[in-house]
Amino acid sequence: MAARKEIDGSASVPAFYGKELRWRREAAGLTLQQVVEGSFYGASYLSEIERAQRRMPEDLARHVDQVLTTDGFFWRRCDDVRKARRGAHAEYVAPVVEAERRARVIEEWSNALIPGLLQTEAYARAVIHSTHPLDLPEEVDAKICARMQRASLFEDPKSPEYWTILHECLVRQPLLPPVEMAEQLERIAALARRRRIVPQVLLWSSAMQPFLGLPLMFMEFDDEPPLTYTEGPYHGQVVDDPALVKRYRGSYHRLRAAALPPEASLAMIEQAAEEYRNGKQRE
């Protein structure tokens, strides 16, 4: 039997919340399964909340308060935990950032920007300055820090399998000065060379026009249904309806089939990086 892992409630607001939840549950003499009985959630879900790996949904918090007779304690503090977990991320993307850590597979189609998980600090700063020009310097720095923390996912030996399809414009049309653009593409190439990601490039000449205006992310998990996520500069939407996820997934497979193979894509990315670095980028 695996050793019980203690929870450091001082580590964060979610950890404090989770430790209190475990203490109240055990003080009531209840197992995880007994607490979730009658809810739509499983024991493993509640265990991950106790270990600060998931946020508590409001309906589950109300259920827990009722079972543990805690007079709304956990429901009232749901919002505090949600804000703490969100950090500097926009509210609409926070659940996706949380889900990335649990995902077994992540697949992205990017049409306008390098995906957040792959961005360098310079690229992230350029994106934030263009979409939120009135942000204070400390707000920009906090957002960049949060984005770089997301990217630490690739340093975890148990990181998910990650595939990304990039439109050719992201490789050929620079968002940054040449040297910084070279560094951005070199980061993608380095992750690919380390076998942390699999990039593909969709050429300008591709016939997949209907999907060029819609970025997509797919995530698969070991113990929960897959989901799709799409976003614009100021909004995002999680799609978890199985029928819609299946249809979007079919579209993604068609994009993948139309894109260059991974080896040719990596060669294009590395060549473009070299051209930017040497000042010989194509018109």
C-alpha positions as CSV (number, residue, x, y, z in Angstrom):
1,M,0.0,0.0,0.0
2,A,1.4,3.4,-1.0
3,A,2.4,5.7,1.9
4,R,0.0,8.4,2.8
5,K,1.3,11.8,1.5
6,E,0.9,14.6,3.9
7,I,-0.5,17.9,2.6
8,D,1.4,21.2,3.3
9,G,-1.4,23.6,3.9
10,S,1.0,26.6,3.9
11,A,2.0,25.9,0.3
12,S,-1.0,27.6,-1.3
13,V,-4.7,28.5,-0.9
14,P,-5.7,25.2,-2.8
15,A,-3.4,23.2,-0.5
16,F,-4.9,24.8,2.6
17,Y,-8.4,24.1,1.3
18,G,-7.5,20.5,0.5
19,K,-5.9,19.9,3.9
20,E,-9.0,21.2,5.6
21,L,-11.2,19.0,3.5
22,R,-9.2,15.9,4.4
23,W,-9.2,16.8,8.1
24,R,-13.0,17.4,8.1
25,R,-13.6,14.2,6.2
26,E,-11.4,12.0,8.5
27,A,-12.8,13.7,11.6
28,A,-16.3,12.6,10.4
29,G,-14.9,9.0,10.0
30,L,-15.8,8.9,6.3
31,T,-13.9,7.6,3.2
32,L,-13.6,9.4,0.0
33,Q,-16.2,7.2,-1.6
34,Q,-18.7,7.8,1.2
35,V,-18.3,11.6,0.9
36,V,-19.0,11.6,-2.9
37,E,-21.9,9.1,-2.6
38,G,-24.9,10.7,-4.3
39,S,-22.9,13.3,-6.3
40,F,-21.8,13.1,-9.9
41,Y,-18.1,12.8,-8.9
42,G,-15.8,9.9,-8.1
43,A,-13.5,9.3,-5.1
44,S,-10.4,9.9,-7.2
45,Y,-11.7,13.4,-8.1
46,L,-12.2,14.3,-4.4
47,S,-8.8,12.9,-3.6
48,E,-7.2,15.2,-6.2
49,I,-9.0,18.2,-4.6
50,E,-7.5,17.2,-1.2
51,R,-4.1,17.1,-2.8
52,A,-4.6,20.5,-4.4
53,Q,-4.5,19.0,-7.9
54,R,-8.0,20.0,-8.9
55,R,-10.4,22.8,-8.0
56,M,-13.6,22.1,-6.2
57,P,-16.7,22.7,-8.4
58,E,-19.5,24.6,-6.6
59,D,-22.0,21.7,-6.9
60,L,-19.6,19.3,-5.3
61,A,-18.7,21.8,-2.6
62,R,-22.4,22.1,-1.7
63,H,-22.6,18.3,-1.6
64,V,-19.6,18.1,0.7
65,D,-20.9,20.7,3.0
66,Q,-24.1,18.8,3.4
67,V,-22.4,15.4,4.0
68,L,-19.8,16.8,6.4
69,T,-22.3,19.3,8.0
70,T,-19.9,22.1,7.6
71,D,-22.5,24.9,7.2
72,G,-21.4,26.1,3.7
73,F,-17.7,26.3,4.7
74,F,-16.3,24.7,1.5
75,W,-18.9,26.3,-0.9
76,R,-18.1,29.8,0.5
77,R,-14.3,29.3,-0.1
78,C,-14.7,27.9,-3.6
79,D,-14.2,31.3,-5.2
80,D,-11.0,32.0,-3.2
81,V,-9.5,28.7,-4.4
82,R,-10.6,29.3,-8.0
83,K,-8.9,32.7,-8.0
84,A,-5.7,31.3,-6.4
85,R,-5.5,28.5,-9.0
86,R,-6.1,31.0,-11.8
87,G,-3.2,33.2,-10.8
88,A,-2.4,35.6,-13.7
89,H,-4.2,33.6,-16.3
90,A,-7.5,34.8,-17.7
91,E,-10.5,33.2,-16.0
92,Y,-11.6,31.5,-19.2
93,V,-8.3,29.7,-19.7
94,A,-7.6,28.7,-16.1
95,P,-9.5,25.4,-16.3
96,V,-7.6,24.5,-19.4
97,V,-4.2,25.2,-17.7
98,E,-5.3,23.0,-14.8
99,A,-6.4,20.2,-17.2
100,E,-3.0,20.3,-19.0
101,R,-1.3,18.7,-16.0
102,R,-3.8,15.8,-16.0
103,A,-3.8,15.2,-19.7
104,R,-2.4,12.1,-21.3
105,V,-2.4,13.7,-24.8
106,I,-2.6,17.3,-25.9
107,E,-3.1,18.2,-29.6
108,E,-3.3,21.8,-30.9
109,W,-4.0,23.5,-34.2
110,S,-2.7,27.1,-34.3
111,N,-3.5,29.5,-37.1
112,A,-2.5,32.9,-35.8
113,L,-0.1,32.6,-32.8
114,I,2.5,30.1,-31.6
115,P,0.7,28.1,-28.8
116,G,1.1,29.5,-25.3
117,L,2.9,26.3,-24.2
118,L,5.6,26.8,-26.8
119,Q,6.1,30.6,-26.5
120,T,9.4,32.2,-25.5
121,E,9.3,35.1,-23.1
122,A,9.8,37.6,-25.9
123,Y,7.0,36.1,-28.0
124,A,4.6,36.1,-25.0
125,R,5.5,39.7,-24.2
126,A,4.7,40.8,-27.8
127,V,1.4,39.0,-27.7
128,I,0.4,40.5,-24.4
129,H,1.4,44.0,-25.4
130,S,-0.7,43.7,-28.6
131,T,-3.8,42.3,-26.9
132,H,-3.6,44.2,-23.6
133,P,-1.8,47.5,-24.4
134,L,-2.9,49.2,-21.2
135,D,-1.6,46.5,-18.8
136,L,0.9,47.8,-16.2
137,P,4.4,46.4,-16.4
138,E,3.9,44.3,-13.3
139,E,0.7,42.9,-14.8
140,V,2.5,42.0,-18.0
141,D,5.4,40.4,-16.0
142,A,2.9,38.3,-14.0
143,K,1.2,37.0,-17.1
144,I,4.5,36.1,-18.7
145,C,5.6,34.3,-15.6
146,A,2.4,32.3,-15.5
147,R,2.9,31.4,-19.2
148,M,6.4,30.3,-18.6
149,Q,5.3,28.1,-15.7
150,R,2.8,26.4,-18.0
151,A,5.7,25.5,-20.3
152,S,7.5,23.7,-17.4
153,L,5.1,20.9,-18.3
154,F,7.7,19.7,-20.8
155,E,10.3,19.3,-18.1
156,D,8.2,16.7,-16.3
157,P,9.1,13.1,-17.3
158,K,5.4,12.3,-17.1
159,S,4.4,15.1,-19.4
160,P,1.6,14.4,-21.9
161,E,2.2,13.4,-25.5
162,Y,2.0,16.8,-27.3
163,W,1.3,17.3,-31.0
164,T,0.9,20.7,-32.6
165,I,0.0,21.8,-36.2
166,L,1.3,25.3,-37.0
167,H,0.1,27.3,-40.0
168,E,3.0,28.2,-42.3
169,C,2.4,31.9,-41.5
170,L,3.6,31.3,-38.0
171,V,7.0,30.2,-39.3
172,R,7.3,32.6,-42.3
173,Q,5.7,35.9,-41.0
174,P,7.7,37.2,-38.0
175,L,5.9,38.7,-35.0
176,L,9.3,39.6,-33.5
177,P,12.7,41.0,-34.6
178,P,14.7,38.4,-36.6
179,V,16.9,37.2,-33.8
180,E,14.1,36.8,-31.3
181,M,12.0,35.1,-34.0
182,A,14.9,32.7,-34.5
183,E,15.0,32.0,-30.8
184,Q,11.2,31.2,-30.8
185,L,11.5,28.7,-33.6
186,E,14.7,27.2,-32.1
187,R,12.8,26.6,-28.9
188,I,10.1,24.6,-30.9
189,A,12.9,22.7,-32.7
190,A,14.7,21.9,-29.5
191,L,11.6,20.5,-27.9
192,A,11.0,18.4,-31.0
193,R,14.6,17.2,-31.0
194,R,14.2,16.2,-27.3
195,R,11.1,14.3,-28.3
196,R,8.9,16.4,-26.0
197,I,6.6,17.6,-28.8
198,V,5.7,16.6,-32.4
199,P,5.3,19.7,-34.6
200,Q,3.7,19.8,-38.1
201,V,3.4,22.7,-40.5
202,L,0.3,23.3,-42.6
203,L,1.4,25.0,-45.9
204,W,-0.2,28.1,-47.3
205,S,-1.3,26.0,-50.3
206,S,-3.4,23.6,-48.2
207,A,-7.1,23.3,-49.1
208,M,-8.2,23.2,-45.4
209,Q,-9.5,26.7,-45.6
210,P,-12.7,26.2,-43.4
211,F,-10.5,25.7,-40.3
212,L,-7.9,28.4,-40.8
213,G,-9.8,30.9,-38.6
214,L,-10.3,28.6,-35.6
215,P,-7.5,27.5,-33.2
216,L,-8.3,24.2,-31.5
217,M,-6.9,22.3,-28.6
218,F,-7.8,18.7,-27.7
219,M,-7.0,16.9,-24.5
220,E,-7.4,13.2,-23.6
221,F,-7.2,11.9,-20.0
222,D,-6.9,8.5,-18.3
223,D,-10.0,8.7,-16.2
224,E,-12.2,11.5,-17.7
225,P,-13.8,12.3,-21.1
226,P,-11.8,14.2,-23.7
227,L,-12.4,17.9,-24.3
228,T,-11.9,20.6,-26.9
229,Y,-10.9,24.2,-26.3
230,T,-10.9,27.1,-28.7
231,E,-10.3,30.8,-28.0
232,G,-10.0,34.3,-29.3
233,P,-7.9,37.3,-28.0
234,Y,-10.4,37.9,-25.1
235,H,-12.5,34.8,-24.7
236,G,-12.3,31.0,-24.7
237,Q,-14.7,28.1,-24.8
238,V,-14.4,24.6,-23.4
239,V,-16.4,22.0,-25.4
240,D,-17.0,18.8,-23.6
241,D,-20.1,17.5,-25.4
242,P,-18.9,14.1,-26.8
243,A,-20.6,14.5,-30.2
244,L,-19.1,18.0,-30.8
245,V,-15.7,16.9,-29.5
246,K,-15.8,14.0,-32.0
247,R,-16.7,16.2,-34.9
248,Y,-13.9,18.7,-34.1
249,R,-11.5,15.9,-33.6
250,G,-12.3,14.6,-37.1
251,S,-11.5,18.0,-38.5
252,Y,-8.2,18.0,-36.6
253,H,-7.3,14.7,-38.1
254,R,-7.9,16.1,-41.6
255,L,-5.6,19.0,-40.8
256,R,-2.9,16.6,-39.6
257,A,-3.2,14.6,-42.8
258,A,-2.9,17.8,-44.9
259,A,0.1,19.0,-43.0
260,L,3.8,18.2,-43.7
261,P,5.1,15.1,-42.0
262,P,6.9,15.8,-38.7
263,E,10.4,15.4,-40.1
264,A,9.8,17.8,-43.0
265,S,8.1,20.2,-40.7
266,L,11.0,20.2,-38.3
267,A,13.4,20.8,-41.2
268,M,11.3,23.8,-42.3
269,I,11.2,25.3,-38.8
270,E,15.0,24.9,-38.3
271,Q,15.7,26.4,-41.8
272,A,13.5,29.3,-41.0
273,A,15.2,29.9,-37.7
274,E,18.6,29.9,-39.4
275,E,17.4,32.4,-42.0
276,Y,16.0,34.7,-39.3
277,R,19.3,34.5,-37.4
278,N,21.4,35.2,-40.5
279,G,19.1,37.9,-41.8
280,K,18.1,36.0,-44.9
281,Q,14.5,35.4,-44.2
282,R,12.2,34.9,-47.2
283,E,9.9,37.6,-48.4
